[in-house]
Amino acid sequence: MKRPKLPFTTGVATAIMAVIGLFPALATAQHSLCRDIFAASFMQAAGADSSCSYPLTLRQPKMVFELPDRIEESSGLIFYDGLLWSHNDSGGEAELYGVDTTDGKIKSTIAVSNANNSDWEDLAQDEDFIYIADFGNNAGARRDLVIYKIDKKLLTGQYKQNVEAEKIQFVYPEQQNFKARWKKHNFDCEAFIAADTSLFLFTKNWENKQTDLYQLPKKAGTYAAKHLGTFNSDGVVTGADYHAATGVLGLVGYEPKLWRPFIILFYDFEGEDFFGGFSRKIELTNLITTQTEGICFVADSELMISAERSKTFSARVFDLPIGQWTDKRAYALKKGHGDAWKPDWTFSEQGVTVSWQQSPDTAVEQLFILLDANGKTLFQSAIQPTTQNPSLQIGLSAADSAQWMAILADRKNIYYAIPNTTND
């Protein structure tokens, strides 16, 4: 997976490394500061894993529609061709159902003629293919884990059609014991995404309530999944989706026994290091006792979540806007102070210089962050308390400067400035 290239120059990269060299606290995770302006621990010492701490976040997603009886065990979601696509899990037909996003009525059905639904658990997609994950493994005894790959060019938009799929088969190299251990192992999986040239799986760990990240090629064949990392989800993960344009990953799941659903948002990570950036857990308080299984982006900052039928709920789809957590620009404008900080901007062929006056009695470290229009970090630098008149060289073109936002923040305050707008 490749993130869009930022307009960094070699000089800027060198400058950033110089900043890290000057301030070793930024280079070691054990002594790092939390850099997420959304976190309660912003600019305070983070944990050994560079994690930030957040206040308890509770939300009540809006119910959009009930799913028809034909999809009472919705286990995966994608948004494609204007429809929300889902399927049933174990024992269901080997079919995908495209439903209207407003009323839930089925508009199209895709039957996969060379597949069985042993335990379909999630859907993923890229520009050319749809992927169906038949890797549900509650007992931990399966040896026939497979992902079906459907070419989108085969899809005609008919009300019902049959297609054939390619097969991606795999094993977990770490699994040595295939004796049935019902919900007492770490080799179940119900969540995956497609990104760049790979598929990324997020396991449903019944035993330790964490999730492991595995990687597979997208090409048909038989593989050993590559283990990339582990995240403490503090609950079982049941669905995933990734928005490549915004660089946000969403996982959905629930806490077993308590049946307390949640989503976890991951953002500001680099490349395939999904767990290396920031993460934010949101508890879904109005969905308690439901089994949340599917999740997908339907817009840049909007998720839909599906829940299976339970003793207390019919199968349903819910909507959750997430921009308030992932859009730094909107957050800074809402919380920040636009008139209290007025940096000077100088544009030249060498790049941009930003400078400002700072009180000599400033007693805390500050953080300068430059964001683009989507809230992604283009440049950041720590400003030490002893720096009375900071001046930063940023090797970026001035052409898109109207789309930037600069933030200066410490533990108590966030100030923002927009070049060519606030400071003309």
C-alpha positions as CSV (number, residue, x, y, z in Angstrom):
1,M,0.0,0.0,0.0
2,K,1.4,3.4,-1.0
3,R,0.2,6.7,0.4
4,P,0.2,9.7,-1.9
5,K,3.6,11.2,-2.1
6,L,4.0,14.5,-0.3
7,P,5.9,17.4,-1.8
8,F,8.9,16.9,0.5
9,T,12.4,17.8,-0.7
10,T,15.7,16.2,0.3
11,G,16.4,19.4,2.3
12,V,13.2,19.1,4.3
13,A,13.8,15.4,5.0
14,T,17.3,16.3,6.3
15,A,15.8,19.1,8.4
16,I,13.3,16.7,10.0
17,M,16.1,14.3,10.8
18,A,18.1,17.1,12.3
19,V,15.2,18.0,14.5
20,I,14.9,14.4,15.7
21,G,18.7,14.4,16.3
22,L,18.4,17.6,18.4
23,F,15.5,16.3,20.4
24,P,16.2,12.6,21.2
25,A,12.8,12.4,23.0
26,L,11.2,12.5,19.6
27,A,13.2,9.5,18.3
28,T,12.6,7.0,21.1
29,A,9.2,5.5,21.6
30,Q,9.8,5.0,25.4
31,H,10.2,8.8,25.9
32,S,8.1,10.2,23.1
33,L,5.3,12.8,23.4
34,C,1.8,12.2,22.2
35,R,1.5,14.0,18.9
36,D,-2.2,13.6,18.3
37,I,-4.1,16.8,18.9
38,F,-7.3,14.7,19.5
39,A,-5.8,13.0,22.5
40,A,-6.2,13.9,26.1
41,S,-2.5,13.3,26.5
42,F,-1.5,15.6,23.7
43,M,2.1,16.8,24.2
44,Q,2.5,14.6,27.3
45,A,4.6,11.5,27.6
46,A,3.2,8.6,25.7
47,G,3.4,5.0,26.7
48,A,6.2,2.6,25.7
49,D,4.4,1.8,22.5
50,S,4.0,5.5,21.6
51,S,0.3,5.2,22.3
52,C,-1.7,8.3,23.3
53,S,-4.5,8.3,25.9
54,Y,-8.0,9.4,25.0
55,P,-11.1,10.1,27.0
56,L,-13.8,7.5,27.0
57,T,-15.7,8.2,23.7
58,L,-19.3,7.1,23.4
59,R,-21.5,7.5,20.4
60,Q,-24.9,6.3,19.2
61,P,-24.9,5.6,15.4
62,K,-28.1,6.4,13.6
63,M,-30.0,3.5,12.3
64,V,-30.5,3.8,8.5
65,F,-32.6,0.8,7.7
66,E,-33.4,-2.8,8.6
67,L,-31.9,-5.4,6.4
68,P,-34.3,-7.8,4.6
69,D,-34.8,-11.3,6.0
70,R,-32.6,-12.7,3.2
71,I,-29.6,-11.0,4.9
72,E,-30.3,-11.7,8.5
73,E,-26.6,-12.5,9.3
74,S,-24.8,-9.7,7.5
75,S,-21.1,-10.3,8.1
76,G,-19.3,-8.1,5.6
77,L,-19.9,-4.7,3.8
78,I,-18.5,-2.8,0.9
79,F,-19.9,0.2,-1.0
80,Y,-19.7,-0.3,-4.7
81,D,-21.6,1.0,-7.8
82,G,-24.0,3.0,-5.6
83,L,-25.1,0.0,-3.6
84,L,-24.2,-1.4,-0.2
85,W,-23.1,-5.1,-0.7
86,S,-23.3,-7.7,2.0
87,H,-23.7,-11.5,2.5
88,N,-24.6,-14.1,5.1
89,D,-22.1,-16.1,7.1
90,S,-21.8,-19.8,7.7
91,G,-24.5,-21.9,6.0
92,G,-25.8,-19.1,3.8
93,E,-25.9,-19.1,0.0
94,A,-22.7,-18.3,-1.9
95,E,-24.2,-15.0,-2.9
96,L,-23.6,-11.2,-2.5
97,Y,-26.6,-8.9,-2.2
98,G,-26.5,-5.3,-3.3
99,V,-29.0,-3.1,-1.3
100,D,-30.2,0.4,-1.6
101,T,-28.5,2.6,0.9
102,T,-31.7,4.4,1.9
103,D,-34.3,1.6,2.4
104,G,-32.2,-1.7,2.4
105,K,-34.1,-3.2,-0.5
106,I,-32.2,-5.8,-2.6
107,K,-31.4,-4.4,-6.0
108,S,-28.9,-7.0,-7.3
109,T,-27.7,-10.5,-6.4
110,I,-24.3,-12.0,-7.4
111,A,-24.0,-15.8,-7.1
112,V,-20.5,-17.2,-7.1
113,S,-20.9,-20.5,-9.0
114,N,-17.6,-22.1,-8.0
115,A,-17.7,-21.2,-4.3
116,N,-19.2,-22.6,-1.0
117,N,-20.2,-20.5,1.9
118,S,-18.4,-22.4,4.7
119,D,-18.1,-19.3,6.8
120,W,-18.0,-16.1,4.8
121,E,-17.0,-13.3,7.1
122,D,-16.0,-10.1,5.2
123,L,-15.8,-8.3,1.9
124,A,-13.0,-6.1,0.5
125,Q,-12.4,-4.4,-2.8
126,D,-9.9,-2.5,-4.9
127,E,-10.4,-0.7,-8.3
128,D,-10.6,-4.0,-10.2
129,F,-11.8,-6.8,-7.9
130,I,-14.1,-7.7,-5.1
131,Y,-12.8,-10.2,-2.5
132,I,-14.9,-12.5,-0.4
133,A,-13.3,-13.9,2.8
134,D,-14.3,-17.5,3.6
135,F,-12.0,-17.7,6.6
136,G,-14.3,-17.9,9.6
137,N,-12.7,-20.3,12.0
138,N,-14.5,-20.4,15.4
139,A,-13.2,-23.8,16.3
140,G,-9.6,-23.2,15.1
141,A,-9.6,-26.5,13.1
142,R,-10.0,-25.3,9.5
143,R,-7.4,-26.1,6.9
144,D,-9.4,-24.8,3.9
145,L,-9.2,-21.0,4.4
146,V,-9.9,-19.2,1.2
147,I,-10.6,-15.8,-0.3
148,Y,-12.6,-15.6,-3.5
149,K,-11.6,-13.0,-6.0
150,I,-14.2,-11.6,-8.5
151,D,-13.3,-9.4,-11.5
152,K,-15.5,-6.3,-11.5
153,K,-15.6,-6.4,-15.3
154,L,-17.8,-9.5,-15.0
155,L,-20.5,-7.6,-13.2
156,T,-23.3,-6.5,-15.4
157,G,-25.6,-4.8,-13.0
158,Q,-28.4,-7.3,-13.7
159,Y,-30.8,-8.1,-10.9
160,K,-29.2,-11.6,-10.6
161,Q,-26.2,-13.0,-12.3
162,N,-23.7,-15.9,-11.9
163,V,-19.9,-15.4,-11.8
164,E,-16.8,-17.5,-11.3
165,A,-14.1,-16.5,-8.8
166,E,-10.4,-17.0,-8.5
167,K,-9.2,-18.5,-5.3
168,I,-6.5,-17.3,-2.8
169,Q,-5.8,-20.1,-0.3
170,F,-3.7,-19.7,2.7
171,V,-2.5,-20.9,6.1
172,Y,-1.2,-19.3,9.3
173,P,2.4,-20.5,9.6
174,E,2.2,-19.9,13.4
175,Q,-0.7,-22.4,13.8
176,Q,0.5,-25.8,14.7
177,N,-2.5,-27.1,16.6
178,F,-5.6,-27.9,14.6
179,K,-7.6,-29.6,17.3
180,A,-11.0,-28.1,17.7
181,R,-10.9,-25.4,20.5
182,W,-14.3,-23.6,20.2
183,K,-13.6,-19.9,20.7
184,K,-10.4,-20.6,22.7
185,H,-7.7,-19.8,20.2
186,N,-6.2,-16.9,18.2
187,F,-6.6,-18.1,14.6
188,D,-10.1,-17.0,13.8
189,C,-10.6,-14.1,11.4
190,E,-13.5,-12.0,10.3
191,A,-11.9,-8.8,8.9
192,F,-9.7,-7.8,6.0
193,I,-8.9,-5.1,3.5
194,A,-7.4,-4.8,0.1
195,A,-4.6,-2.2,-0.3
196,D,-1.9,-1.7,-3.0
197,T,-0.8,-5.2,-4.0
198,S,-1.8,-7.0,-0.9
199,L,-4.6,-8.2,1.3
200,F,-4.4,-7.5,5.0
201,L,-6.2,-9.7,7.6
202,F,-7.1,-8.7,11.1
203,T,-7.7,-11.7,13.2
204,K,-10.4,-12.4,15.7
205,N,-8.5,-13.6,18.8
206,W,-10.8,-15.3,21.1
207,E,-8.1,-16.2,23.6
208,N,-6.3,-12.9,24.2
209,K,-8.9,-10.5,22.8
210,Q,-6.3,-8.8,20.5
211,T,-6.0,-8.7,16.8
212,D,-3.0,-9.9,14.7
213,L,-2.2,-8.4,11.3
214,Y,-1.4,-10.7,8.4
215,Q,-0.5,-10.0,4.8
216,L,-1.3,-12.0,1.6
217,P,-0.8,-11.4,-2.1
218,K,-3.8,-10.6,-4.2
219,K,-2.9,-13.2,-6.8
220,A,-4.6,-16.6,-7.0
221,G,-2.5,-19.3,-5.4
222,T,-1.7,-20.9,-2.0
223,Y,0.3,-19.0,0.5
224,A,1.6,-18.8,4.1
225,A,0.2,-15.5,5.5
226,K,2.9,-13.1,6.7
227,H,2.5,-11.9,10.3
228,L,3.1,-8.1,10.5
229,G,2.0,-7.1,14.0
230,T,-0.4,-7.2,16.9
231,F,-2.8,-4.6,18.4
232,N,-4.6,-4.8,21.7
233,S,-8.2,-4.3,20.6
234,D,-9.5,-5.3,24.0
235,G,-12.3,-7.2,22.2
236,V,-12.8,-9.3,19.1
237,V,-12.5,-7.7,15.7
238,T,-15.3,-8.6,13.2
239,G,-14.9,-6.3,10.2
240,A,-12.6,-3.8,8.5
241,D,-12.4,-1.2,5.8
242,Y,-9.8,1.2,4.5
243,H,-10.2,4.6,2.8
244,A,-7.1,5.0,0.7
245,A,-7.7,8.7,-0.1
246,T,-7.8,9.8,3.5
247,G,-5.5,7.1,4.9
248,V,-8.0,6.0,7.6
249,L,-8.5,2.4,8.6
250,G,-11.7,1.4,10.5
251,L,-12.2,-1.8,12.5
252,V,-15.5,-2.9,14.1
253,G,-15.9,-5.5,16.8
254,Y,-17.4,-6.2,20.3
255,E,-16.4,-7.3,23.7
256,P,-17.5,-11.0,24.2
257,K,-19.9,-11.8,26.9
258,L,-20.7,-8.1,27.5
259,W,-21.8,-7.7,23.8
260,R,-20.5,-4.1,23.8
261,P,-19.8,-3.0,20.3
262,F,-17.0,-0.6,19.3
263,I,-15.1,0.7,16.3
264,I,-11.4,1.6,16.3
265,L,-10.0,4.2,13.9
266,F,-6.4,4.2,12.8
267,Y,-4.8,7.2,11.0
268,D,-1.5,9.0,10.4
269,F,0.4,5.7,9.9
270,E,3.0,5.2,7.3
271,G,2.8,2.6,4.5
272,E,1.6,-0.8,5.8
273,D,2.3,0.0,9.4
274,F,-1.4,0.3,10.3
275,F,-0.8,0.1,14.0
276,G,2.1,2.6,14.0
277,G,0.1,5.8,13.9
278,F,-2.8,7.0,16.1
279,S,-5.8,4.9,17.1
280,R,-9.1,6.0,18.6
281,K,-11.7,3.6,20.1
282,I,-15.4,4.6,20.0
283,E,-17.9,2.7,22.1
284,L,-21.3,2.3,20.4
285,T,-23.7,2.6,23.3
286,N,-27.0,2.1,21.5
287,L,-25.9,-1.2,19.9
288,I,-25.2,-3.1,23.1
289,T,-26.4,-6.8,22.8
290,T,-25.9,-6.6,19.0
291,Q,-23.3,-8.5,17.0
292,T,-21.7,-5.8,14.9
293,E,-20.0,-7.5,11.9
294,G,-19.7,-5.3,8.8
295,I,-18.1,-1.9,8.3
296,C,-17.4,0.2,5.2
297,F,-16.8,3.8,4.1
298,V,-19.6,5.4,2.1
299,A,-17.8,8.8,2.0
300,D,-14.5,10.3,3.1
301,S,-15.6,10.7,6.7
302,E,-18.7,8.5,7.0
303,L,-19.0,4.8,7.9
304,M,-21.8,2.3,7.7
305,I,-22.0,-0.6,10.2
306,S,-24.1,-3.7,9.9
307,A,-25.4,-5.9,12.8
308,E,-26.7,-9.4,12.6
309,R,-30.1,-10.3,13.8
310,S,-30.1,-11.1,17.6
311,K,-32.6,-11.9,20.3
312,T,-33.2,-8.2,20.8
313,F,-32.5,-6.6,17.3
314,S,-33.4,-7.3,13.7
315,A,-30.5,-7.2,11.2
316,R,-29.8,-3.5,10.7
317,V,-27.4,-0.9,9.2
318,F,-26.2,2.1,11.1
319,D,-24.4,5.3,10.0
320,L,-21.5,7.0,11.8
321,P,-19.7,10.2,10.8
322,I,-16.1,10.2,11.9
323,G,-14.7,13.5,10.6
324,Q,-14.5,15.0,14.1
325,W,-11.8,12.5,15.0
326,T,-9.9,12.1,11.8
327,D,-10.1,15.5,10.2
328,K,-7.5,17.6,11.9
329,R,-8.3,20.7,10.0
330,A,-12.0,20.8,11.1
331,Y,-10.9,20.0,14.7
332,A,-8.4,22.8,14.8
333,L,-10.8,25.3,13.4
334,K,-13.4,24.3,16.0
335,K,-11.1,24.2,19.0
336,G,-8.3,26.6,18.0
337,H,-7.7,30.3,18.2
338,G,-7.3,31.9,14.8
339,D,-6.5,35.5,15.9
340,A,-4.0,34.8,18.7
341,W,-1.1,33.6,16.5
342,K,0.0,35.4,13.3
343,P,3.1,33.9,11.8
344,D,4.9,35.5,8.8
345,W,5.3,33.5,5.6
346,T,8.0,34.1,3.1
347,F,7.8,32.2,-0.3
348,S,10.9,31.7,-2.5
349,E,12.3,29.2,-5.0
350,Q,13.9,27.4,-2.1
351,G,10.6,26.8,-0.4
352,V,8.7,28.4,2.4
353,T,10.0,30.1,5.6
354,V,7.6,30.6,8.5
355,S,8.6,32.7,11.5
356,W,6.9,34.2,14.5
357,Q,7.5,36.1,17.7
358,Q,7.4,34.0,20.9
359,S,7.4,35.3,24.4
360,P,10.7,34.8,26.2
361,D,8.8,33.3,29.2
362,T,7.3,30.5,27.2
363,A,7.9,27.5,29.5
364,V,6.6,24.5,27.6
365,E,7.6,22.8,24.4
366,Q,5.3,23.5,21.5
367,L,4.6,21.7,18.3
368,F,4.4,23.3,14.8
369,I,2.3,21.2,12.4
370,L,1.5,22.0,8.7
371,L,-1.5,20.2,7.3
372,D,-3.0,19.9,3.8
373,A,-6.6,20.4,2.9
374,N,-7.4,16.8,3.9
375,G,-5.9,17.2,7.3
376,K,-2.8,15.1,6.6
377,T,0.5,16.2,8.2
378,L,2.9,17.7,5.7
379,F,5.5,18.9,8.1
380,Q,6.0,19.1,11.9
381,S,8.7,20.3,14.2
382,A,9.1,20.6,18.0
383,I,9.7,24.1,19.2
384,Q,11.7,24.3,22.5
385,P,10.8,26.8,25.2
386,T,14.2,28.5,24.7
387,T,13.4,29.4,21.1
388,Q,12.2,33.0,21.4
389,N,11.8,33.8,17.6
390,P,11.2,30.5,15.8
391,S,12.0,30.3,12.1
392,L,11.4,27.1,10.1
393,Q,12.5,26.3,6.6
394,I,9.9,24.1,4.8
395,G,10.8,22.9,1.4
396,L,7.3,23.0,-0.1
397,S,6.0,24.8,-3.1
398,A,3.8,27.9,-2.4
399,A,1.4,26.9,-5.2
400,D,-1.1,25.2,-3.0
401,S,-0.5,27.2,0.2
402,A,-4.1,28.4,0.3
403,Q,-5.0,24.8,1.0
404,W,-2.6,24.6,4.0
405,M,-3.2,25.1,7.7
406,A,-0.5,25.7,10.3
407,I,-1.1,24.7,13.9
408,L,0.9,25.7,16.9
409,A,0.0,23.8,20.0
410,D,1.1,23.1,23.5
411,R,-0.6,21.1,26.3
412,K,-3.3,23.7,26.8
413,N,-3.7,25.7,23.6
414,I,-4.1,25.2,19.9
415,Y,-3.7,28.1,17.5
416,Y,-4.1,28.0,13.8
417,A,-3.2,30.1,10.8
418,I,-4.0,29.8,7.1
419,P,-1.4,31.2,4.7
420,N,-2.6,33.7,2.1
421,T,-5.9,34.0,4.0
422,T,-5.3,34.9,7.6
423,N,-2.0,36.6,7.1
424,D,-2.3,38.6,3.8
